[in-house]
Amino acid sequence: PGLVVPSLPGRWGTFEKDVEYEPDPTGAEITALWRGFGGLFVFTSNSTFLITPSATVGSNQTQGFKVETINAQVGCVGPSAIQTMQDGSMVWMSYDGFYRAAMGPKNTGLQIVKISDEIERTVRNLNRTRFRGVTSVLDKKSGEFRCWVPDQNRTINNLCLVYDGCGWRRRTDTQARAACSTTDHRGYSLVAGSALSAHA
């Protein structure tokens, strides 16, 4: 559960013998993977790593990867708790709140900043035992990050926390089990679950 095994370039599902990476030296289980900033973000529950190509040979064939620790204290709760914002930054949910990763001014490096201080009480009251099942989507029309979480002692994601890039608001009109957005020109946000009112 703590290993990443790359496939051969252009040959998904075909793996080179004995090539594997264990980003966390403690062998912690990987909780999420996400593409961004020229590489693959690998999360455990308590840490964040970035895997990038270490060399390119001939016709864009990649040979080897390097693993970099981005943050040894911030992880991700699950595979559906991450989205890439319209400005290219990444937003995700950790066990102690929400974080945003973006390049620093004048390309001073990748910076991870906590963005959920204003909803700290709400985050503390969530059902931590159900965090692996949270789900999120980026609304392409509004640019909002929407994350459905289990509030209080609920076992289903009954609260939607909405981040617009500056602040937060709440929605309680939907219980969501999964969410995604279409890749066509319409950019619809699709949510699987139960609608609790006519409000959309």
N, C-alpha and C positions, 0 to 999 in steps of 0.2 A: 503493500500500500504506500510505501514511501519512495518508490522508484519511478523514473520517467525513462521510457524507452523510445528513441526516435526511429521513425521509418526511413527507408532510403528515399532520397529526393525524387519526387515525382512518382513514387511507387508506394502509395498508402497501404499499410498492412504488411509490407515486406520489411523485415528487420535484419540489421546486420548482427552477426553472431557476437555475443559477449559485449555489446555496447549498451550501457545503461548509466543513468545518472541518479544519484541520491542527493538532492539539493540540501536537505537538512541532515547534518552529520549525526543527529540523534536517532535518525530513522523514523521521524514523526510521519504520520499518515498525511498524504496529500488530500486537501479538501476541495481545491478548485484549480483550474487552469484557465488562462485568458491571454489572448494575443494583444500585444501593445508595445509601443516604443521600440520597435525593431526586433522584438523577441517574444518569448513565451513567459508570462508570469506564472509562477508556481507558488501556491499558497498551502500552508498547513494551518492549523487552528491558531497558531501563535507566531507565525513568521511568513515573510514574503521574499521570494527569490526571482531572479530574471535569468533565463537561459537564452543566449544569443549565439549565432554562428561564430566560430573562432577563426575560420579561414575559408576562402573561396578558391577553387581550382577549376580551370577550364570551363567552359559553357555553363557558368553559374552553379556548378556542383559544389555543395557544401561538404567540408570535411572537418568534423569535430565541432564541439560546442563548448562554451564556457559558462559556468554557473556563478552568478554574483548574488550575494546576500544584499537585499534592498533594505529590509528592516527585520531585526531579530525579535521584535516585540509585538508586531502587528500582523495578524493573519486574516483569514476569511472564513466565514461560517459554512459556506456551501457553494456548489457550482453555479447556482442560479442567482447569486447575490451580487453580481458584478455587471456593470455596463460601461460603455465608452461614450462620454458626453460629446456633444457636437463640436466642442473646441479641441477634441483629441485627448482630454484628460480622462482618467479612469476613476469611477466611484464604486465603492463596494462596502459591504457590511462585515464588520469584525465582531468579536464577542463583546467588545466594550464600546461599540458605536460604529459610526460611518467614517470612512476615510476617502481622500481624494489624492490621486497621484498625477503630477504634472511636471513639465520641465520648468526649472527655475528661470529667472530673468537672465537674458543673454546666454541661454544654454548652459547655465551653471550646474546642471545635473538634475537628476530626477529627485523631486521632493514629495514626501508623503505628509499630508496635513489632516488632522482630525477636523471634521466639519459638522459634528452633531452635538456640540456643547449646548446649543439652545434647546435641544430635546433630550437632554441627559436623563431627566426623570422618566420620560416615556421609555427610553431604552432600558433603564434599570428595571422597569416593570414588565418587560417582555418575558415570555416563557422560553428560557435558555435551552431547555431540553429538546425543543422543537426547532432550533435555529437551522439545522441542516436542511429543512424543507422550505425555507423562505424562498420567494421568487420575485423577480424584478423585470422591468422593461424600460427602455428609453422611448418616451413618446416623441416621435420624429417631428411632429408638427409644433409642439410646445417646447421641445428640448428638455423636458422634465424627466428626471430619474424617479421611477415609482417602484417602491419596494413593499411587498405585502409580508407582514410579520404576524406572529401569534401574540396578541396582547394578553396581559395578565396570565391566567392559567389555561387559556384556550389551547386546543390541540390543532386548530386550523388557522390559516393566515387570515385573520379577521380585521386587521388594521393596515391601511396603506399609508406609508410615509412618503411624501412627495418633496423632492429637492429640485429647485429651479435654478441652481447655480449660485444662489445667494442665501436663501433661507428655506425653511421647512413649513409644510402644512400637512394636515391629516385628512384622510378619507375613510369612511366606514360603511360605504355603500356596497362593497363587494367582498366576498370571501374567495380568495384565489389559491388554487393549487399549482397553477403554472401560467406563465405569461411569455409572450414573444412579440416580435413585430415583423410585418411582411417586408420583403426586400424589393418590392416593385415601387412604382412611382406614387402609389397611394400611401404607403408607409403606415398602414393600419397597426394599432396595438391590439393584440388578441389576448384575452384573458380567459382561462378555463376555471370555472368555479361556480359560485352562486351570487346572483345579483339580489341585493337586499332592498333596493328601491328603484324607482324609475330614473333616478339621477345618474347621468353618465359622465 
